[in-house]
Amino acid sequence: MKKFVIIILIALMHFALSVLIVPATLSVGSAVSTQQAEPSLTFKTLVVATRILHFPIISQSLYSRHWFPGRWIYIPIFLNSFLWSAGIYLLHYFYNKLIKKKKNGYRKH
């Protein structure tokens, strides 16, 4: 049960970041586009972070926006966050297993 709670907490943090980064990126983008000909480093960084956070599920090419009208858009965002959190947890789990093997003197003969 503790593992599932950890996965859900990581998913909720990722979900919050995924939802909040879009308006931040749009805000910086609209402010930058009126002042400069080329996007700033801040804007470029926000765009890259948005693409990373929304990978792999949230992509314009994967689904029609009509499938998730209005607030239903949060369903694929949360599924994406859950995938990320499960992946992060699995990486952490396997990393800990590897460390324990090395500490216990695992050697090939």
PARO-464038 format. One record per atom (N, C-alpha, C): x, y, z. Coordinates in pm, whole numbers, padded with zeros to 5 digits, always signed. Layout:
# PARO-464038
XYZ...
This chain:
# PARO-464038
+00082-00120+00000+00000+00000+00000+00087+00126+00000+00199+00121+00075+00287+00237+00083+00345+00271-00054+00377+00166-00132+00433+00188-00265+00333+00261-00355+00208+00220-00348+00104+00281-00431+00083+00427-00392+00087+00456-00263+00071+00595-00216+00186+00681-00267+00308+00626-00266+00424+00700-00317+00406+00729-00466+00361+00628-00541+00339+00646-00686+00233+00753-00710+00125+00750-00634+00019+00850-00649+00070+00990-00614+00149+01003-00508+00203+01134-00472+00296+01189-00581+00379+01104-00637+00465+01147-00747+00380+01187-00867+00274+01110-00894+00184+01141-01006+00115+01275-00984+00072+01303-00862+00006+01430-00833+00102+01549-00849+00228+01530-00809+00327+01637-00827+00352+01661-00976+00366+01553-01051+00388+01565-01196+00266+01628-01263+00148+01588-01219+00024+01644-01274+00017+01795-01250+00050+01837-01128+00048+01980-01097+00147+02056-01183+00268+02003-01197+00367+02068-01283+00320+02073-01429+00261+01963-01476+00214+01957-01615+00104+02058-01642+00017+02076-01545-00094+02171-01563-00047+02315-01551+00046+02341-01460+00091+02479-01436+00192+02529-01537+00265+02440-01602+00370+02485-01693+00313+02542-01823+00198+02495-01865+00139+02544-01991+00105+02693-01982+00030+02739-01880+00004+02883-01872+00131+02966-01853+00228+02911-01779+00355+02984-01761+00426+03000-01894+00430+02894-01974+00495+02900-02104+00423+02998-02196+00291+02993-02197+00214+03085-02281+00231+03229-02237+00237+03252-02107+00255+03387-02055+00391+03444-02093+00495+03366-02073+00630+03412-02110+00640+03427-02261+00581+03336-02334+00586+03343-02480+00518+03465-02536+00403+03500-02479+00334+03619-02529+00407+03747-02491+00470+03749-02375+00547+03867-02333+00673+03882-02416+00737+03770-02448+00863+03774-02524+00837+03807-02670+00729+03755-02727+00705+03773-02870+00682+03919-02908+00634+03999-02817+00612+04140-02848+00737+04224-02832+00837+04171-02759+00956+04251-02731+01078+04211-02813+01091+04083-02844+01214+04036-02908+01180+03960-03036+01275+03962-03128+01257+03887-03252+01282+03738-03231+01377+03706-03142+01410+03567-03115+01371+03532-02972+01316+03412-02950+01275+03373-02814+01393+03371-02717+01365+03404-02592+01469+03405-02490+01501+03264-02443+01609+03254-02367+01649+03126-02311+01543+03074-02214+01480+03164-02139+01373+03124-02047+01258+03060-02122+01216+03122-02231+01105+03068-02309+01143+02933-02370+01264+02924-02425+01308+02796-02483+01311+02686-02378+01358+02719-02258+01363+02622-02150+01223+02577-02109+01129+02671-02101+00991+02636-02067+00927+02547-02173+00956+02574-02299+00901+02491-02407+00955+02349-02398+01085+02335-02373+01145+02202-02360+01086+02130-02238+01073+02201-02127+01015+02140-02006+00871+02096-02030+00795+02176-02104+00657+02139-02136+00653+02013-02220+00740+02005-02318+00744+01885-02404+00784+01762-02325+00878+01776-02233+00921+01662-02153+00810+01617-02058+00749+01712-01988+00643+01677-01893+00523+01613-01963+00493+01655-02082+00376+01603-02152+00405+01482-02240+00528+01436-02242+00563+01317-02318+00523+01195-02238+00473+01090-02290+00442+01051-02426+00296+01066-02463+00207+01083-02365+00063+01077-02396+00010+01206-02456+00046+01319-02398-00011+01445-02444+00066+01491-02567+00009+01468-02680+00069+01511-02805-00045+01539-02902-00032+01644-02976-00139+01680-03069-00163+01571-03173-00061+01493-03204-00076+01392-03307-00139+01263-03255-00149+01246-03123-00199+01120-03069-00351+01114-03056-00416+01227-03041-00561+01225-03023-00622+01357-03068-00749+01350-03096-00823+01470-03133-00867+01542-03005-00862+01670-03005-00904+01750-02888-01052+01730-02859-01128+01684-02958-01271+01661-02939-01297+01539-02850-01197+01452-02835-01215+01335-02749-01223+01374-02602-01155+01482-02565-01151+01526-02426-01186+01675-02418-01314+01709-02438-01353+01851-02434-01351+01907-02292-01326+02035-02283-01332+02104-02153-01234+02047-02052-01285+02020-01934-01200+01971-01824-01165+01823-01837-01222+01754-01932-01188+01614-01955-01043+01598-02001-00980+01707-02039-00840+01702-02082-00749+01657-01968-00797+01670-01843-00716+01630-01729-00701+01478-01718-00788+01402-01784-00776+01256-01781-00646+01209-01847-00619+01246-01973-00491+01202-02029-00369+01264-01961-00386+01384-01906-00274+01445-01833-00242+01362-01709-00346+01319-01636-00320+01238-01517-00267+01100-01555-00317+01040-01661-00263+00912-01706-00115+00925-01741-00081+01034-01806+00059+01060-01838+00142+01074-01709+00089+01146-01613+00159+01164-01486+00174+01032-01413+00072+00948-01419+00080+00817-01355+00187+00730-01422+00196+00735-01555+00301+00661-01625+00440+00709-01582+00457+00841-01576+00585+00896-01532+00619+00851-01391+00521+00859-01299+00549+00823-01160+00579+00674-01146+00508+00590-01219+00537+00447-01214+00676+00419-01268+00714+00487-01375+00848+00472-01431+00956+00519-01335+00934+00632-01271+01030+00683-01173+01043+00588-01056+00930+00537-01009+00933+00444-00897+01007+00315-00935+00981+00263-01054+01049+00141-01098+01199+00162-01112+01240+00276-01166+01383+00306-01174+01446+00310-01035+01378+00373-00941+01425+00381-00803+01433+00241-00742+01333+00159-00765+01329+00022-00713+01446-00061-00765+01466-00059-00898+01574-00137-00955+01712-00083-00917+01723+00046-00902+01849+00106-00857+01881+00058-00715+01782+00057-00627+01803+00008-00491+01840-00140-00490+01780-00220-00576+01814-00362-00585+01960-00378-00628+02001-00299-00724+02139-00305-00772+02238-00266-00662+02206-00162-00587+02292-00117-00478+02301-00224-00370+02190-00289-00337+02191-00394-00234+02276-00512-00278+02271-00547-00406+02354-00656-00456+02501-00622-00441+02539-00500-00471+02679-00459-00461+02724-00454-00315+02635-00411-00225+02671-00405-00083+02684-00543-00021+02609-00639-00071+02615-00774-00017+02731-00855-00077+02813-00795-00157+02930-00860-00210+02900-00948-00329+02808-00910-00410+02776-00987-00530+02893-00981-00626+02949-01098-00659+03061-01102-00751+03040-01219-00846+03084-01200-00969+03083-01309-01065+03215-01384-01055+03209-01515-01056+03331-01597-01049+03359-01659-01182
